[in-house]
Amino acid sequence: MILTQSAGRTAVGALLASVWGQSEATVRQRLREWTYEASAKKGAKRVAVDVRACFAPLLRWVLTYWPASDAHLALVLDATMLGDRCTVLACSVVYRGSAIPVAWTVVAGNRTGAWKPHWLALLEELDDVLPAGWTVLVLADRALYARWLFKRIVANGWHPFLRIQRQGYFRRAAQAHWHDLRTLLPQPGTAWSGAVTCFKNEEGQLPCTLVARWDEGYADPWLIVTDLPVDVAEAAWYGLRSGIEAGFKDLKRGGWHGEQTKLRDPGRMERHWLAMAVATLWVVSVGGEAEATAPGSGLEALPALHIARRACKGRSQARLLSCFRRGVVRILAGVVSGVVVAMGNFWPEPWPTREPATPLHIIDLAAREALAA
């Protein structure tokens, strides 16, 4: 897949057939049959690849190369569509702006059906994988928020960090008055956090920490519910969620071109996704290590008043290549040089604590309630 820049069985089959001196049709059929269910294969002893049995080992594989001194991990839940054929519900480890799928399920496209059983099953498969004492953040966008999802994440011993819609009400701990979520942050440049009960309807009430932030330049604020204490939860952590968007791009048009597959059967697509997940794990680990261990900027060696220093003052260096793309380049360079590029070690970045360009005004709800009284 790395050599062909494609997860397509035709392209991979053509490469392998050339290397092995075999017929392209024969190799392509072998690749096809790898995704088949057992009943579609010939021979009484043929079995299907059990994708779900691979989820916990995939996450353990990541942990094998993760530094024990950095016991923090961010998982993101999200869905991506493959045309109108199917939808992939994925749980991915986000790392240096990229994402590695560790659990997923594929559902047929353009069909009604609840996603709740699928998300619960994925989280159950990953339960008890991470060592005790690790801080695991599970992020999801507002379209996926549900009380049952919050509780399932907590049951895993992890910390939900779920964005919610602005509709509904919340009540501060030990207070009787309900506030409209839409009025919590009146304008950009404001923030608030506190222990609350979210949502007024009795069956949907959620005791939690509410973290709210609205930076200048954004159309909507972030309203995030978590079980973390108020003095621990940092709204900027929600920015980690964007890694899964980059990860979906790597799996599809920006990397393996998984959207071009002709597969329509969800079970076969799940097995195909497993091959892409393993390849992604390899290239992201290699690319991330290369990025983390690259020589530092040469600005420090320049005179204090050098124009390059002045031009870069106050700016962080942009990531010119994603870890995914850098890993692909490194492995291809190894092939050209006759060197086998092994799995890389993970070098996680600190979770963001981004300060806004202008200071945020912290909303004082106590003062607002006093004025109302």
Number of C-alpha atoms within 10 A of each C-alpha: 19 18 13 13 14 21 24 20 19 18 17 21 24 19 17 16 17 13 9 11 9 13 13 19 13 13 21 19 13 14 17 16 16 16 22 20 16 16 11 12 14 10 9 8 7 12 15 17 18 12 17 19 11 15 22 19 14 20 19 17 14 17 18 12 14 19 13 10 6 13 16 16 19 23 27 27 23 20 17 16 16 18 11 11 17 20 18 21 20 23 27 26 23 23 23 23 21 26 31 33 27 26 29 25 23 23 22 18 16 11 10 8 9 8 12 12 9 16 21 14 15 21 19 15 15 20 16 11 14 19 10 9 9 14 16 18 22 25 28 23 19 15 11 17 18 14 11 12 18 21 16 18 22 15 13 16 18 23 23 25 32 26 23 21 16 17 10 15 19 21 21 20 14 9 9 8 11 16 18 14 20 14 11 21 22 13 16 17 20 19 24 19 23 18 21 21 22 23 20 16 10 7 8 13 16 20 18 22 24 28 23 23 25 23 20 17 8 10 9 15 23 24 26 27 28 24 19 18 14 15 9 7 19 20 23 16 16 23 15 21 25 16 22 28 17 18 24 25 19 22 24 20 13 15 21 22 17 23 17 14 16 11 18 15 15 18 21 20 21 23 22 23 23 22 13 24 20 15 19 27 22 22 26 29 27 26 26 26 20 19 18 16 9 9 8 8 8 9 13 9 8 11 10 11 8 10 11 13 16 11 9 11 9 8 7 7 8 6 10 8 12 18 26 29 19 21 28 24 18 16 22 17 14 14 13 10 9 9 11 12 16 12 17 19 20 22 19 18 11 9 16 13 11 11 10 12 9 9 12 17 15 14 16 12 15 10 10 10 11 8 8 7 6
